[in-house]
Amino acid sequence: MKEDRVTVTAGGAIFPRLKALGVDYVFANSGTDFPPIIEGLAQAAAAGITLPKALVIPHEHAAMGMAHGYYLMTGRAQAVMLHTNVGLANGATGAINAACEHIPMILMSGRTPVTEEGRFGARTVPIGWGQEMRDQAALVREASKWDYELKFPEQVPALLDRAHAIATTTPKGPVYLSIPREVLCEEVDATGLDAPPSIRPGRIAPDPEAIATLAGWLAEAEAPLVIAQRGAGDAESFAAFSVWAEDWGIAVCSWWATHLAIPTDHPCHVGADPGPGLRLADVVVVLDCLAPWMPDKHRPRPEAKIAHIGPDPIFSRFPVRNFRSDLSIVGETAQTILALIAAMDQLPRQEDRRAARRRGLAAASQQTRAAQIRAASPENGRITKSYVSRVLGEKLEGLESTVFSELGTLLGTLLRRDHRSWFQEPHSGGLGWSFPAALGAQLAEPERLCVATMGDGSYMFANPVACHQIAEALHLPVLVIVLNNSSWGAVRESVKGLYPDGTAAKNNRMPLTSLAPSPDFCKVAEASRAWARNVADPDELGVAVSEAIDVVRNERRCALLDVQIV
Ligand SMILES: Cc1ncc(C[n+]2csc(CCOP(=O)(O)OP(=O)(O)O)c2C)c(N)n1
């Protein structure tokens, strides 16, 4: 009797296994290493096997950014599949960004065939020789929690299970698997590829003793301060954190925040500058901050107690980082925050002290906000970043939206209230992140208004032609706002910061920072049938933003505003 066994290539087996691990999308950029992957995918589809969606992403940096943005919205790790060493090199910046932000993803790239002949899958084109490397994984090793190579076809499920479990265990991060062509060409049995994951990821819960210590410090504190960079965990802990900060009268500072920890108009949100708070604070909670202040500028009081909390509060991957820590609490942020709140609920409250702090903070935060709004005006008839931030904040009021900012709009001046409503480029600063991250977020939540605001330099780093192609091909109507100063302003400012009286600062034209003449970005967007407008007049900005939002929401196509700023 003939056995009715379904086989697929090992390349094809990757997809059902990823589906079983909860992966919805494989962001792929293919090449000559892909025939067994593409053939296997077709075999699996023909056999009716459930698969994740495999998407063509025409630039690797965009693929990585999309996996990053998708995770930010869903909390589910996705997969990226790239072409040998060259595709991996293009994706390496995205891996560095993901590692810095603890974004889990399964990154794979083909290995050019290692055999020259005599084996199915052996080299067929000169690049088979040209792309060979002794240590391909080295391209992303420092950014990976784990890396390995698929040695045998039957290892596909076990290695993917392991990759996924490591990526999603605290502290999360990207992992890398290289997938050689000859191995991918071998046929494997498709049965059982949909079995549940063989390894469950581990979640680190905070040490109850350390939580009790911190709760005690905070309950006794005269001037407690939280400095937050990577948010306040999930929706539940975000909401609880806001209530807790107000209840206890605890100042929250969002210094270089990549995620929102507290609504920007919350009475305890003291803005982005940790300086004033640190001068007063007797207890400082560093909430998942890589660099909570600038050591050559800010100083915590010597007698202040400092606690660092987060999935990796020591940031052990980084060679140099020595912010004082009197208490380090390891754990997923959401669980740590909820545990801390529960512990403090049991402690005596000095109501007068807390009420006085609440009043003081509310008055100070109101003043900060009022000053921010006053300053958010055009300058000499020209649009500023802060003006765009204010206008965008007003236009987004009442809409479910997320802003991805990369040297773009400014948190605080831009009003943001909700969990997942604000993300800034990772502190690794691999630019070209916000446009694809917004595309990934839009893919995750089609009804949400996803806005990418960025400098003109950052827009160009994003490979905009590829990103607009993706937006059109995948029907991802993101709103893109380019804050165009025809230069790399951050580089210019950094030169002025180091050499305020230097020759470069005194000259009107600073070398190596100009992006003039600026391309017509509207035409770049229009090339993929996006709606696009150029705005230079401050009086036209509000109407232009409203129109762009209408296009995105009603016509469901990408819109771009090229805003000329000071
Ligand atoms: C991939 C990459 N290349 C170079 C840099 C260095 N860099 C940091 S900020 C910056 C300028 C960004 O320009 P833009 O997005 O126009 O914003 P602006 O500084 O003008 O506000 C550059 C080039 C980087 N961070 N990442």
The ligand as a Tripos MOL2 file, in Angstrom:
@<TRIPOS>MOLECULE
LIG
   26    27     1     0     0
SMALL
NO_CHARGES

@<TRIPOS>ATOM
      1 C1         22.6540   54.5780   10.0980 C.3       1 LIG1
      2 C2         23.1600   55.8550   10.7090 C.ar      1 LIG1
      3 N1         24.0430   56.6050   10.0390 N.ar      1 LIG1
      4 C3         24.4860   57.7670   10.5800 C.ar      1 LIG1
      5 C4         24.0670   58.1860   11.8040 C.ar      1 LIG1
      6 C5         24.6320   59.4580   12.4480 C.3       1 LIG1
      7 N2         23.5960   60.4780   12.6120 N.ar      1 LIG1
      8 C6         23.0280   60.6930   13.8060 C.ar      1 LIG1
      9 S1         21.9040   61.9150   13.7640 S.2       1 LIG1
     10 C7         22.1570   62.1730   12.1440 C.ar      1 LIG1
     11 C8         21.4070   63.2470   11.4140 C.3       1 LIG1
     12 C9         19.9740   62.9220   11.1920 C.3       1 LIG1
     13 O1         19.4120   63.8610   10.3360 O.3       1 LIG1
     14 P1         17.8750   64.1130   10.2430 P.3       1 LIG1
     15 O2         17.1230   62.8550   10.2910 O.co2     1 LIG1
     16 O3         17.6410   64.9600    9.0310 O.co2     1 LIG1
     17 O4         17.4650   64.9150   11.5220 O.3       1 LIG1
     18 P2         18.0610   66.2880   12.0770 P.3       1 LIG1
     19 O5         19.3050   65.9170   12.7670 O.co2     1 LIG1
     20 O6         18.2920   67.1890   10.9170 O.co2     1 LIG1
     21 O7         17.0250   66.7960   12.9980 O.co2     1 LIG1
     22 C10        23.1250   61.3200   11.6480 C.ar      1 LIG1
     23 C11        23.5940   61.3110   10.2340 C.3       1 LIG1
     24 C12        23.1770   57.3300   12.4860 C.ar      1 LIG1
     25 N3         22.7430   57.6190   13.7230 N.pl3     1 LIG1
     26 N4         22.7160   56.1990   11.9230 N.ar      1 LIG1
@<TRIPOS>BOND
     1     1     2 1
     2     2     3 ar
     3     2    26 ar
     4     3     4 ar
     5     4     5 ar
     6     5     6 1
     7     5    24 ar
     8     6     7 1
     9     7     8 ar
    10     7    22 ar
    11     8     9 ar
    12     9    10 ar
    13    10    11 1
    14    10    22 ar
    15    11    12 1
    16    12    13 1
    17    13    14 1
    18    14    15 2
    19    14    16 1
    20    14    17 1
    21    17    18 1
    22    18    19 2
    23    18    20 1
    24    18    21 1
    25    22    23 1
    26    24    25 1
    27    24    26 ar
@<TRIPOS>SUBSTRUCTURE
     1 LIG1         1 GROUP 0 **** ****
